[in-house]
């Protein structure tokens, strides 16, 4: 009887084969399924996505705002705080949520220069991804809102992808809050894009500015929620408790009160009905 080739390995045990170009599609599917299975096993249904600079130190005023916001989310809702799992602003938001007894999730990414996850993640919910595309997918699949603090290329990448998906109706509208009006109005001239006809003036209503943790929360609560979010979290509209220790960035306090009085984005209101008819959890 012929003997099996001792050099042949079963496909699921052949690491070299699984890492080849021919099996890239399999790797993509496995990366999606592993994270999805883990999040489901932990009962994670809704998240608040927080993005921001990894370079912000604990002395940075925005670090304190992000930490206060993380506490506020944990105390006033059933949503988990989800970040990229790294240091800086993401650490601050994860830290605040964990300190307040909430669920704190980090989706880290393998990079040539390794980035260690921060130490404020719920045990079992520090995930690691090989592909940015699958990480982005999981950032938005359960997102109830997206909060962008000052940051660099990575923050801009996540922010503009989310704005594009909402603008193009590839996902149902979600509140998008830019923290630090002074920073964002200098970093991105959205008004110039509208004036030059590169975006519609209605697109300026896809996002709102805020400068303090309570103002961020007010901006989220003032925007229309997905029907799925309302059904999954009936306590979402409970009055928010104000988190202590949240200092606003320099010259921000005067704008924060004005930001809380702004009305919800009308573009999001018009899009809510259309968005609810399609799957609210798919991001393309």
SERO-4910 file (N, C-alpha, C, O; in steps of 0.05 Angstrom, whole numbers):
BEGIN
 pado doro    nc1    nc2    nc3   cac1   cac2   cac3    cc1    cc2    cc3    oc1    oc2    oc3
  Unk    A     17    -24      0      0      0      0     18     25      0     36     27     16
  Unk    A     12     44    -18     29     68    -19     28     84      7      7     87     19
  Unk    A     51     94     15     52    110     40     47    139     33     54    149     11
  Unk    A     35    154     52     30    183     48     56    197     47     76    190     60
  Unk    A     57    218     31     81    235     29     85    249     55     69    265     64
  Unk    A    107    244     69    112    256     96    115    286     94    113    300    114
  Unk    A    121    296     70    125    325     68     99    341     63     99    365     63
  Unk    A     77    326     59     52    339     53     37    345     80     35    328     97
  Unk    A     28    370     82     13    378    106    -16    384     98    -21    395     77
  Unk    A    -34    377    116    -62    384    112    -65    414    108    -50    430    120
  Unk    A    -84    423     92    -86    451     85    -88    469    109    -75    490    110
  Unk    A   -105    461    129   -109    478    152    -86    478    172    -86    492    192
  Unk    A    -66    461    166    -42    459    183    -17    469    169      4    469    181
  Unk    A    -21    478    145      2    487    129      4    518    130     -9    532    115
  Unk    A     20    528    149     21    556    154     32    571    129     23    593    123
  Unk    A     52    559    116     63    571     92     42    575     70     41    596     57
  Unk    A     25    554     67      4    556     47    -17    577     55    -26    592     38
  Unk    A    -24    578     81    -44    597     90    -35    626     88    -51    644     87
  Unk    A     -9    630     87      2    657     84     10    664     56     23    684     51
  Unk    A      2    647     37      9    652      9    -11    671     -4    -32    676      7
  Unk    A     -4    682    -27    -22    700    -41    -47    685    -49    -69    697    -50
  Unk    A    -46    659    -55    -69    644    -64    -91    643    -43   -114    639    -50
  Unk    A    -84    645    -17   -104    642      4   -111    669     17   -122    669     40
  Unk    A   -105    691      4   -111    717     16   -141    720     22   -149    730     43
  Unk    A   -158    710      4   -187    712      8   -195    696     33   -213    705     48
  Unk    A   -183    673     38   -189    657     62   -180    672     87   -195    672    106
  Unk    A   -157    685     86   -148    701    109   -167    724    115   -172    729    139
  Unk    A   -176    737     95   -195    759     99   -220    749    112   -230    761    131
  Unk    A   -231    726    103   -255    716    115   -250    707    144   -267    712    161
  Unk    A   -228    694    149   -221    686    176   -218    710    195   -227    709    218
  Unk    A   -206    731    185   -202    754    203   -229    767    210   -233    776    232
  Unk    A   -247    768    190   -274    778    196   -288    760    216   -299    770    236
  Unk    A   -287    734    211   -303    715    228   -292    714    256   -308    712    275
  Unk    A   -266    714    260   -255    712    287   -264    736    304   -273    732    327
  Unk    A   -261    760    294   -269    784    309   -300    784    314   -309    790    336
  Unk    A   -315    777    293   -344    776    296   -353    756    317   -370    762    334
  Unk    A   -341    733    317   -348    712    336   -341    721    365   -357    717    383
  Unk    A   -318    734    368   -310    743    394   -328    765    405   -336    764    428
  Unk    A   -335    784    388   -352    806    397   -380    796    404   -392    805    423
  Unk    A   -390    777    388   -416    765    395   -416    750    421   -434    752    437
  Unk    A   -394    735    425   -392    719    450   -391    737    475   -399    728    496
  Unk    A   -382    762    472   -382    781    494   -407    798    495   -409    815    512
  Unk    A   -426    792    477   -451    807    478   -449    836    469   -466    852    477
  Unk    A   -429    843    453   -426    870    443   -445    875    420   -442    863    399
  Unk    A   -464    894    424   -484    900    404   -481    928    393   -486    932    369
  Unk    A   -473    947    410   -472    975    401   -446    987    412   -438    981    435
  Unk    A   -433   1004    396   -408   1016    405   -409   1046    399   -423   1056    381
  Unk    A   -392   1061    413   -385   1089    406   -356   1088    397   -339   1080    413
  Unk    A   -351   1095    373   -324   1094    362   -310   1120    368   -320   1142    361
  Unk    A   -286   1118    380   -270   1142    387   -243   1139    373   -229   1120    377
  Unk    A   -236   1160    358   -211   1161    344   -196   1186    353   -208   1206    361
  Unk    A   -169   1185    351   -153   1208    358   -124   1201    358   -116   1178    354
  Unk    A   -107   1221    363    -78   1218    360    -67   1198    381    -74   1199    404
  Unk    A    -48   1181    371    -33   1164    390    -11   1180    404      1   1170    423
  Unk    A     -6   1204    395     17   1220    405      8   1238    429     26   1250    441
  Unk    A    -17   1239    435    -26   1256    457    -17   1244    483    -22   1221    489
  Unk    A     -3   1260    499      6   1251    526    -17   1255    546    -38   1266    540
  Unk    A    -12   1244    569    -33   1247    591    -35   1275    600    -55   1281    615
  Unk    A    -17   1293    593    -19   1321    600    -35   1337    579    -42   1360    584
  Unk    A    -40   1325    557    -55   1338    536    -84   1343    544    -97   1325    554
  Unk    A    -94   1368    541   -122   1373    549   -142   1355    536   -163   1348    548
  Unk    A   -137   1346    511   -156   1328    498   -156   1300    510   -176   1286    508
  Unk    A   -134   1293    522   -133   1267    536   -153   1267    559   -167   1247    563
  Unk    A   -154   1289    573   -173   1291    595   -202   1291    586   -220   1280    598
  Unk    A   -207   1304    563   -234   1305    552   -242   1277    543   -265   1268    548
  Unk    A   -224   1263    530   -230   1235    520   -235   1217    544   -253   1200    542
  Unk    A   -220   1219    565   -224   1202    588   -251   1208    601   -265   1190    609
  Unk    A   -258   1234    603   -284   1241    615   -306   1231    597   -327   1222    607
  Unk    A   -303   1232    571   -323   1222    553   -327   1192    555   -349   1182    555
  Unk    A   -305   1178    558   -307   1149    562   -323   1142    587   -339   1123    586
  Unk    A   -318   1156    608   -334   1152    633   -363   1158    628   -381   1144    638
  Unk    A   -368   1180    614   -396   1188    609   -411   1167    593   -434   1161    599
  Unk    A   -399   1156    572   -412   1135    556   -418   1111    574   -441   1100    572
  Unk    A   -399   1103    590   -404   1079    607   -426   1083    628   -441   1065    634
  Unk    A   -429   1108    638   -448   1113    659   -476   1119    648   -496   1113    661
  Unk    A   -478   1129    623   -503   1139    613   -515   1121    591   -537   1128    581
  Unk    A   -502   1100    583   -512   1083    561   -503   1055    564   -486   1049    581
  Unk    A   -513   1037    548   -504   1010    547   -484   1005    525   -475    982    521
  Unk    A   -475   1025    511   -456   1022    489   -428   1018    500   -420   1028    521
  Unk    A   -413   1002    485   -385    998    491   -369   1020    478   -377   1031    457
  Unk    A   -346   1028    490   -327   1046    477   -308   1030    460   -294   1012    471
  Unk    A   -306   1036    435   -287   1022    417   -267   1042    406   -274   1063    397
  Unk    A   -242   1034    406   -220   1050    395   -201   1033    379   -206   1009    376
  Unk    A   -180   1045    369   -159   1030    356   -141   1015    375   -122   1001    366
  Unk    A   -146   1018    401   -131   1002    420   -104   1012    427    -90   1000    444
  Unk    A    -95   1035    416    -68   1044    420    -66   1065    443    -85   1067    459
  Unk    A    -44   1079    444    -40   1099    465    -54   1125    459    -70   1127    440
  Unk    A    -48   1146    474    -58   1173    468    -88   1176    473    -98   1167    494
  Unk    A   -102   1188    454   -131   1193    457   -146   1167    460   -165   1166    476
  Unk    A   -138   1146    446   -152   1121    447   -149   1109    475   -169   1098    486
  Unk    A   -125   1110    486   -122   1101    514   -140   1116    533   -152   1104    551
  Unk    A   -142   1142    529   -158   1159    547   -187   1150    547   -200   1147    568
  Unk    A   -199   1146    523   -227   1138    521   -231   1111    533   -250   1106    548
  Unk    A   -213   1092    527   -215   1065    538   -213   1066    569   -227   1052    583
  Unk    A   -195   1083    578   -190   1085    607   -215   1095    622   -223   1084    642
  Unk    A   -227   1116    611   -251   1127    623   -273   1107    625   -287   1104    645
  Unk    A   -277   1092    603   -299   1072    602   -294   1050    622   -312   1041    636
  Unk    A   -269   1040    623   -262   1018    642   -265   1027    671   -274   1012    688
  Unk    A   -256   1052    677   -258   1062    704   -286   1064    713   -292   1062    737
  Unk    A   -305   1069    695   -333   1073    702   -349   1046    700   -373   1046    703
  Unk    A   -335   1024    696   -348    998    696   -360    991    669   -376    972    667
  Unk    A   -353   1005    648   -363    999    621   -346    979    606   -326    970    616
  Unk    A   -355    973    582   -341    955    564   -321    972    547   -329    991    534
  Unk    A   -296    964    547   -275    979    533   -261    960    513   -249    940    520
  Unk    A   -264    967    487   -254    950    465   -232    964    450   -234    988    444
  Unk    A   -211    949    442   -190    959    426   -185    941    402   -181    917    405
  Unk    A   -185    953    378   -179    938    353   -151    947    344   -149    967    329
  Unk    A   -131    932    352   -104    940    344    -97    929    317   -112    914    305
  Unk    A    -74    938    306    -66    930    279    -37    923    280    -21    936    293
  Unk    A    -30    902    265     -2    894    262     12    915    244      3    919    221
  Unk    A     34    926    254     49    946    239     79    939    239     88    924    256
  Unk    A     94    948    219    123    943    219    136    952    245    153    938    256
  Unk    A    127    975    256    136    984    282    113    977    302     93    990    302
  Unk    A    118    956    317     96    945    333     85    965    352     99    980    365
  Unk    A     58    965    354     44    983    372     30    965    393     12    949    386
  Unk    A     38    968    418     26    952    439     -2    963    446     -5    987    446
  Unk    A    -21    946    453    -47    955    462    -44    970    488    -27    964    504
  Unk    A    -62    989    492    -62   1003    518    -72    985    540    -84    964    535
  Unk    A    -67    993    565    -74    975    588   -101    979    599   -106    972    622
  Unk    A   -120    990    584   -147    997    595   -168    984    577   -189    997    571
  Unk    A   -164    959    570   -184    944    553   -196    922    569   -183    909    585
  Unk    A   -222    917    565   -236    895    578   -222    869    571   -216    864    548
  Unk    A   -216    852    591   -203    826    585   -217    811    563   -242    807    565
  Unk    A   -203    802    544   -214    787    522   -223    804    499   -231    793    478
  Unk    A   -222    830    501   -232    848    480   -210    866    470   -215    888    460
  Unk    A   -185    856    471   -163    869    458   -157    853    433   -143    832    434
  Unk    A   -167    862    410   -165    847    385   -141    857    368   -132    880    372
  Unk    A   -132    841    350   -110    849    333   -116    841    304   -126    819    299
  Unk    A   -111    859    285   -117    854    257    -92    855    240    -73    869    246
  Unk    A    -93    840    218    -72    841    198    -80    861    176    -62    875    165
  Unk    A   -106    863    170   -115    879    148   -130    904    158   -149    901    174
  Unk    A   -123    927    148   -137    951    155   -166    950    146   -184    959    161
  Unk    A   -172    937    123   -199    936    113   -218    923    132   -240    932    137
  Unk    A   -209    900    144   -227    886    162   -229    900    189   -250    899    202
  Unk    A   -208    913    197   -209    930    221   -229    952    218   -246    957    235
  Unk    A   -228    966    195   -247    987    189   -276    977    189   -294    990    200
  Unk    A   -280    953    177   -307    942    177   -318    938    205   -341    945    210
  Unk    A   -301    927    223   -311    923    250   -313    949    266   -328    950    285
  Unk    A   -298    969    259   -302    995    271   -330   1005    268   -342   1017    286
  Unk    A   -342   1000    245   -368   1012    238   -392    993    240   -415   1002    240
  Unk    A   -387    967    241   -410    949    241   -429    953    264   -454    951    260
  Unk    A   -419    960    287   -436    964    311   -436    993    320   -446    999    342
  Unk    A   -425   1011    304   -421   1039    313   -448   1053    315   -463   1054    295
  Unk    A   -453   1065    337   -476   1082    342   -469   1112    337   -486   1128    331
  Unk    A   -443   1118    339   -433   1145    335   -404   1143    330   -391   1124    339
  Unk    A   -393   1163    317   -364   1165    312   -354   1192    323   -365   1213    316
  Unk    A   -334   1191    341   -324   1215    353   -294   1217    346   -278   1199    352
  Unk    A   -287   1239    332   -260   1243    323   -246   1266    338   -255   1289    336
  Unk    A   -226   1259    354   -210   1278    368   -187   1287    349   -183   1274    328
  Unk    A   -173   1308    356   -150   1316    339   -131   1293    335   -124   1279    354
  Unk    A   -122   1289    310   -104   1268    304    -91   1272    277    -94   1293    265
  Unk    A    -77   1251    268    -62   1253    243    -74   1237    221    -99   1235    219
  Unk    A    -58   1224    205    -67   1210    181    -87   1188    188   -108   1186    174
  Unk    A    -82   1173    209   -100   1151    216   -128   1161    224   -148   1150    215
  Unk    A   -128   1182    240   -154   1194    248   -169   1206    224   -193   1202    221
  Unk    A   -154   1219    206   -166   1230    182   -178   1208    164   -199   1210    153
  Unk    A   -163   1186    162   -172   1163    146   -198   1153    156   -217   1149    140
  Unk    A   -201   1148    182   -226   1137    193   -248   1158    191   -271   1151    184
  Unk    A   -242   1183    196   -263   1204    195   -274   1206    166   -298   1206    163
  Unk    A   -256   1209    147   -266   1214    119   -279   1189    107   -297   1192     91
  Unk    A   -270   1166    115   -284   1142    106   -313   1141    117   -332   1135    102
  Unk    A   -316   1148    143   -343   1148    155   -360   1169    142   -383   1164    135
  Unk    A   -349   1194    138   -364   1215    124   -373   1206     96   -395   1211     88
  Unk    A   -355   1193     82   -361   1184     54   -383   1163     54   -401   1164     38
  Unk    A   -382   1144     73   -402   1123     74   -429   1134     81   -450   1125     70
  Unk    A   -430   1154     99   -456   1166    105   -466   1183     82   -489   1182     75
  Unk    A   -448   1199     70   -455   1216     48   -466   1200     25   -486   1208     12
  Unk    A   -454   1177     19   -462   1160     -4   -484   1140      4   -492   1124    -13
  Unk    A   -494   1141     29   -515   1123     38   -507   1094     37   -524   1077     33
  Unk    A   -482   1089     41   -473   1061     43   -478   1050     71   -480   1026     74
  Unk    A   -480   1068     90   -489   1061    117   -511   1081    125   -512   1103    114
  Unk    A   -527   1073    144   -547   1092    154   -533   1114    169   -512   1110    180
  Unk    A   -545   1138    170   -532   1161    183   -527   1155    213   -543   1144    227
  Unk    A   -503   1162    222   -496   1162    250   -486   1189    258   -475   1203    241
  Unk    A   -488   1197    283   -476   1222    292   -445   1221    288   -432   1201    296
  Unk    A   -434   1242    277   -405   1244    274   -397   1270    287   -406   1292    280
  Unk    A   -380   1268    308   -374   1292    324   -344   1296    322   -328   1278    327
  Unk    A   -336   1321    315   -308   1329    314   -302   1345    339   -313   1366    344
  Unk    A   -283   1334    355   -277   1347    381   -253   1366    377   -232   1358    367
  Unk    A   -258   1391    385   -238   1411    382   -243   1428    358   -229   1425    337
  Unk    A   -263   1445    359   -271   1461    336   -247   1478    325   -244   1481    301
  Unk    A   -232   1489    344   -209   1506    335   -189   1489    319   -178   1499    299
  Unk    A   -185   1465    326   -166   1447    312   -177   1440    284   -164   1443    264
  Unk    A   -202   1430    284   -213   1419    259   -218   1441    238   -214   1436    214
  Unk    A   -225   1465    247   -230   1486    227   -204   1497    215   -204   1508    194
  Unk    A   -182   1493    229   -156   1499    218   -144   1476    201   -131   1481    181
  Unk    A   -149   1451    210   -137   1428    197   -151   1422    171   -138   1413    151
  Unk    A   -178   1426    170   -193   1419    145   -212   1443    139   -228   1451    156
  Unk    A   -209   1454    116   -226   1477    108   -251   1465     94   -254   1467     70
  Unk    A   -269   1455    110   -294   1444     99   -310   1466     84   -323   1460     64
  Unk    A   -308   1490     94   -323   1512     81   -312   1518     53   -327   1525     35
  Unk    A   -285   1514     49   -273   1517     23   -283   1495      4   -289   1501    -19
  Unk    A   -284   1471     14   -294   1449     -3   -323   1455    -13   -329   1449    -36
  Unk    A   -339   1466      5   -367   1472     -2   -367   1496    -22   -382   1495    -41
  Unk    A   -351   1516    -16   -351   1540    -33   -341   1534    -61   -350   1546    -81
  Unk    A   -323   1515    -64   -312   1507    -90   -329   1486   -104   -323   1478   -126
  Unk    A   -350   1478    -91   -368   1458   -103   -358   1430   -102   -369   1412   -116
  Unk    A   -338   1425    -86   -327   1398    -83   -345   1380    -66   -346   1356    -70
  Unk    A   -360   1392    -48   -381   1378    -33   -406   1396    -33   -403   1420    -38
  Unk    A   -428   1385    -27   -453   1401    -25   -453   1415      2   -443   1404     22
  Unk    A   -465   1438      3   -467   1452     29   -483   1435     50   -478   1438     74
  Unk    A   -501   1419     40   -515   1401     59   -496   1381     73   -502   1372     95
  Unk    A   -474   1375     60   -455   1356     72   -442   1368     97   -431   1352    114
  Unk    A   -443   1394    100   -432   1406    124   -448   1399    149   -440   1403    172
  Unk    A   -472   1388    144   -490   1380    167   -486   1351    174   -499   1341    193
  Unk    A   -467   1337    161   -462   1309    168   -447   1306    194   -445   1284    205
  Unk    A   -435   1328    204   -419   1327    228   -425   1352    245   -436   1371    236
  Unk    A   -416   1350    270   -419   1372    289   -393   1375    304   -377   1356    306
  Unk    A   -389   1399    315   -366   1404    332   -374   1403    362   -397   1409    369
  Unk    A   -354   1396    378   -358   1397    407   -330   1400    420   -310   1393    408
  Unk    A   -330   1410    444   -304   1415    458   -302   1402    485   -280   1401    496
  Unk    A   -324   1393    497   -323   1380    523   -338   1354    522   -353   1349    503
  Unk    A   -334   1337    542   -347   1311    543   -378   1314    543   -391   1300    527
  Unk    A   -389   1332    560   -419   1335    559   -428   1345    531   -450   1337    522
  Unk    A   -413   1362    518   -421   1373    492   -420   1351    471   -438   1350    453
  Unk    A   -401   1333    473   -400   1310    454   -425   1293    458   -438   1285    439
  Unk    A   -431   1288    483   -454   1271    489   -480   1284    479   -498   1271    468
  Unk    A   -482   1310    484   -506   1324    474   -508   1323    444   -530   1320    433
  Unk    A   -486   1325    430   -486   1324    400   -495   1296    391   -510   1294    371
  Unk    A   -487   1275    405   -495   1248    398   -525   1244    403   -539   1233    387
  Unk    A   -534   1253    427   -562   1249    434   -580   1266    418   -604   1259    415
  Unk    A   -570   1288    408   -587   1306    392   -591   1298    363   -609   1308    350
  Unk    A   -574   1279    354   -576   1270    326   -594   1245    325   -597   1231    345
  Unk    A   -607   1240    302   -625   1217    300   -610   1191    303   -589   1188    290
  Unk    A   -621   1172    318   -609   1146    321   -620   1126    301   -642   1129    291
  Unk    A   -604   1106    294   -614   1085    278   -637   1071    292   -637   1069    316
  Unk    A   -656   1060    277   -677   1045    290   -666   1021    305   -676   1015    327
  Unk    A   -646   1008    295   -634    985    309   -622    993    336   -624    978    355
  Unk    A   -610   1017    336   -599   1026    361   -620   1032    382   -617   1026    406
  Unk    A   -642   1044    373   -664   1049    392   -676   1024    403   -682   1022    427
  Unk    A   -679   1003    386   -690    978    395   -672    963    414   -680    951    433
  Unk    A   -645    965    408   -626    950    424   -620    962    451   -612    949    470
  Unk    A   -623    989    453   -615   1002    477   -637   1022    486   -634   1046    481
  Unk    A   -659   1013    498   -680   1031    506   -672   1052    526   -685   1073    528
  Unk    A   -650   1047    540   -640   1067    560   -623   1088    548   -612   1105    563
  Unk    A   -620   1088    522   -602   1107    509   -609   1136    515   -591   1153    517
  Unk    A   -634   1143    517   -642   1170    521   -645   1179    550   -657   1199    556
  Unk    A   -633   1163    567   -633   1171    595   -617   1197    598   -598   1201    583
  Unk    A   -625   1215    617   -609   1239    620   -580   1232    626   -574   1215    642
  Unk    A   -562   1246    613   -533   1240    616   -523   1251    642   -530   1273    650
  Unk    A   -506   1235    655   -492   1245    678   -466   1259    669   -453   1249    650
  Unk    A   -460   1280    681   -435   1294    672   -411   1282    686   -410   1278    711
  Unk    A   -391   1275    670   -367   1263    681   -349   1284    692   -345   1305    679
  Unk    A   -338   1279    715   -319   1298    727   -292   1296    715   -285   1276    703
  Unk    A   -276   1316    720   -248   1316    711   -244   1322    682   -221   1320    673
  Unk    A   -264   1329    667   -261   1334    639   -254   1364    634   -272   1381    634
  Unk    A   -230   1370    629   -222   1397    623   -223   1402    593   -214   1385    577
  Unk    A   -233   1425    586   -235   1430    557   -209   1442    547   -194   1454    563
  Unk    A   -203   1438    522   -178   1449    510   -177   1479    513   -197   1492    517
  Unk    A   -154   1491    509   -151   1520    511   -170   1534    492   -174   1527    469
  Unk    A   -182   1555    503   -201   1573    487   -225   1558    477   -237   1566    457
  Unk    A   -232   1535    490   -254   1519    479   -280   1524    495   -301   1518    484
  Unk    A   -278   1533    519   -301   1533    537   -323   1551    526   -347   1545    530
  Unk    A   -315   1573    513   -336   1591    504   -352   1579    481   -376   1583    478
  Unk    A   -339   1562    464   -352   1550    442   -369   1526    450   -389   1520    436
  Unk    A   -362   1513    472   -376   1489    480   -405   1494    485   -423   1478    477
  Unk    A   -411   1516    500   -439   1522    506   -455   1528    480   -478   1520    477
  Unk    A   -442   1542    462   -455   1548    437   -460   1523    421   -481   1520    408
  Unk    A   -441   1504    422   -444   1479    407   -467   1462    417   -480   1448    402
  Unk    A   -472   1463    444   -494   1447    455   -521   1457    447   -541   1443    448
  Unk    A   -522   1483    438   -548   1494    431   -555   1489    402   -577   1494    393
  Unk    A   -536   1479    386   -541   1474    358   -562   1453    354   -564   1434    370
  Unk    A   -578   1456    333   -598   1436    327   -585   1412    313   -563   1414    303
  Unk    A   -599   1388    313   -588   1365    301   -585   1369    271   -598   1385    259
  Unk    A   -566   1354    259   -561   1357    230   -586   1349    214   -596   1327    217
  Unk    A   -595   1368    198   -620   1362    182   -615   1341    161   -633   1325    154
  Unk    A   -591   1340    150   -585   1319    130   -588   1292    142   -599   1273    129
  Unk    A   -579   1288    167   -582   1262    179   -611   1255    184   -619   1232    182
  Unk    A   -627   1276    191   -655   1271    196   -669   1262    171   -685   1243    172
  Unk    A   -662   1275    148   -675   1266    123   -666   1239    115   -681   1224    102
  Unk    A   -641   1231    122   -631   1205    113   -639   1182    131   -635   1159    124
  Unk    A   -650   1188    155   -655   1166    174   -675   1146    163   -672   1122    166
  Unk    A   -697   1156    151   -717   1138    141   -707   1121    119   -712   1097    117
  Unk    A   -691   1134    100   -680   1119     78   -660   1098     88   -659   1075     79
  Unk    A   -643   1107    108   -623   1088    118   -634   1065    133   -623   1043    132
  Unk    A   -657   1069    146   -669   1047    162   -680   1025    145   -685   1003    155
  Unk    A   -686   1031    119   -697   1010    102   -676    991     93   -683    969     84
  Unk    A   -651    998     94   -630    979     87   -616    970    112   -621    981    134
  Unk    A   -600    950    110   -586    939    133   -570    961    147   -552    972    134
  Unk    A   -575    967    172   -562    989    185   -534    982    195   -520   1000    204
  Unk    A   -525    957    191   -500    949    203   -479    943    181   -457    933    188
  Unk    A   -485    948    157   -465    941    136   -450    966    127   -462    987    122
  Unk    A   -424    964    125   -408    986    116   -395    981     89   -374    992     84
  Unk    A   -406    965     73   -396    961     46   -379    936     44   -369    930     22
***
